Amino acid sequence: MIDNGTNTEDTYHTIETEQRAEFKVKSSVFIGTATPINSKEQAIERLEMIRKEFYDATHNCYAYRLGEKGLDFRAADDGEPNGTAGKPILFSIQKYGVSDILLVVTRYFGGTKLGTGGLARAYSASAEAVLSVCTKKPVYKTSLVRVFCTYEDVKTILKLLEKHAVSFEGDYRDAIEFTAHVFSSKVEQFSNELTTLTNGRSGIVTKEL
């Protein structure tokens, strides 16, 4: 198996593992929790777990962002003045350049009001605090490709896979078959080059992931 994650066109980033950081301002405590996710359902499930963990908190404000371009998103103020919590959290996520992430900021009110501007800055700072301790992880947009070929074309196939695939592995037991994760934007080019270089002897079956 080989890994060739070099095509930025089909790559975006999430975070590697869940992280947590604490931020304090004027006696209020803000606890940021950043979690990698792959669906809305997973985001809501983790949000509910955090709410139960911090059941006595004043607020559990959050934002999540999903997908390659981050167009599937949601931000919620959880009782804070409109626009002072969820949006600053979301903007921090966008600024950090990641998707497939849930970021919850839990607030314990310390008795001193911060005002709308102060709240927005506090939630933004809390989100940035936890993001700063996160490690980015690449996510590849790929299609699953199965390649069938003859022995005489194995070297040619290997060169093509090294050029266009994120990862692949071969099965030489009966008929020769390679299973690969090819960058989605390169599947058509891969197929055309395969047909040309093997004179039509090799074929592929694809499935977008």
Buried (B, 14 or more C-beta within 10 A) or exposed (E): EEEBBEBEEBBBBBBEEBBBBEBEBEEBBBBBBBBBBEEBEBBBEBBEEBBEBBEEBBBBBBBBBBBBEBEBBBBBBBEBEEEBBBBBBBBBBBEBEBBBBBBBBBBBEBEEEBEEEBBBBBBBBBBBBBBEEBEBEBBBBBBBBBBBBEEEBBEBBBEBBEBBBBBBEBEEEEEBBBBBBBBBBBBEBBBEBBBEBBEEBBEBEBEEE
